[in-house]
Amino acid sequence: MKYGRTVVASGLGLMLCLAAIVDAQEPAAKTRKSAPPLDAKTLADPKKAAAAAALLESAYQGQTPPESVRMLAAVLRGSRMGPGDGWFGPTQSNYTWEWLAKRCGVDPAKGGITRKQFPGSDAAFARLDRNKDGKIAPEDFDWSERSPYMQMSSMVTRFYRKLNAEGNGRLSKEEWLQFFDKAAQGKDHLTPDDLRDALLGGPSPQPQPSDMPSQAVLIRGLFAGELGSMSEGPKLNEPAPDFTLKTSDGKEVVQLSKRLGPKPIVLVFGSFT
């Protein structure tokens, strides 16, 4: 990639100019656009920040921008780093509904997989039958926010937290009774309105603007490798890159290439936020 102009981002300490990305596409000189520097003034103006994101994306017309570009554009547009923003896209897997249906001899476009058709164990069937309707179906594989199951699951989680007054992850009989007494307000029963008001009433714990890092902090974190990585990760079916890491106690060094052998290796990634 050939870089052109460089702008020092005032207040951010970043050597970044969106025009450099556009120059990489080698458009005619007359059609080149000037990219605003990502300084504090630009970030403070949502319209200018969004325009910078649009200019950055325009360099990749007709192709999927790299993960780092998608994340930077999302930060510039004020993303709260939720599902679908930046590189937080849908999970990719070889083991889809279509894959499982074919292994079970079921037409993926018709019906679901019954316990009799499923060659695995009872425990595996119960785990895959997420909504517990007695069959494994496409909706059991949908983890997006559009999934009715995920929407209801989110509501159940909120209700649980409201009932579990101690917040210890164990809803006791006493907590159930305390909730009933509070919701019934002296009655010996609950009406639908009582239950709705008790579960949905009161302040909702919404994230405040101060809870989110500023755009400047997010951009610095992106370039410093603290917000993910500027390097594109391996695609599905590509080999994992070799790495060396210390164990949590610091007593051992683990290198992926030295662990490769006849047994499967599972890499589990997570983050502390």
Buried (B, 14 or more C-beta within 10 A) or exposed (E): EEEEEEBEBEEBEBEBBBBBBBBBEEEEEEEBEEBBBBBBEBBEEEEBBBBBBEBBBBBBEEEEBBBBBBBBBBBBBBBEBEEEBBBBEEEEEEEEBEEBBEEBEBEBEEEBBBEEBBEBEEEEBEEBBBBEEEBBBBBBBBBEEEBEEBEEBEEEEBBEEBBBBEEEEEBEEEBEEEBBEEBBEEEEEBEEEBBEBBBEEEEEEEEEEEEBBEBBBBBBBBBEEEBBEBEEEEEEEEEEEEEEEEEEEEEEEEEBEEEEEEEEEEEEEEEEE
